[in-house]
Amino acid sequence: MELIESVKAALASTAPKDRPANDSEGAYWCDDCAVRIRDADLEGEPVCPDCGAEMRFERSTGRDCAC
């Protein structure tokens, strides 16, 4: 009986959210340097801080956040 109650309790628990709650819709990526900056953290133009190249925007999809 304890096994059934343990399974019920495990299924009833809420799963933690993988995404931070700050309105982030994705991240900017530098393909040359592999630098990533979340859109919520970006200040100004999307330019790579390491090489100065323009960064591309990539939306996050699913539960796996690009954060």
N, C-alpha and C positions, 0 to 999 in steps of 0.2 A: 504494500500500500504506500509506503514511503517513496518508492520509485515513481509511482504515478503522480504523487503530489510534487515531487521534485521536477518532473517533466512539465507539469502544468505551470509551476512557478517560473521555470526558465522560459517557457513560451509566452507567458504573460508579461515578462519584463520588457521595458522599452529599449530599443537599440540606440546607442549613442549616435549623434549626428557627426558625420565626417567633415562637414563644411562649417567654416566659421560664419556667424551671423552678422555680416557687415556689408551686404549688398554686392559682393564680388561676383562678376559674371565670367571671369576667366583670367588670363594672364598674358603678358607680353613676353615674347621669346626672342633671343638673339641666336640665330642659327649658327653663326660663326663661333661664338664663345660658349654657347649652351647656358647663357644667363637667363633667368626667369624672374620677372617682377609681376606680382599680382596687380590687377588694375586698380584695386582699392588702395594699394600702397604707392602707386605711381604719382609723382608730382611733376607736372609739366609734360613735355613731349616724350613719346616712347623711343628714347635713344639709349642704346646700350652704355652703361657706365664704364665698361672695360675697353671697348673698341670704338665707340661713337657711332656705330651703324644703327640704322633704323630697325626697330624691333617689330615683329609681326604679332597680331592679336590672335589668340586661340581661346575659344569658348570652352568652358568645362562642360562635360556631359556626364550624365549618370551620377552615381554617388561618389565616385573617385574624383576628388577635387584636385585641381592643378596646384593647389596651395601647398 
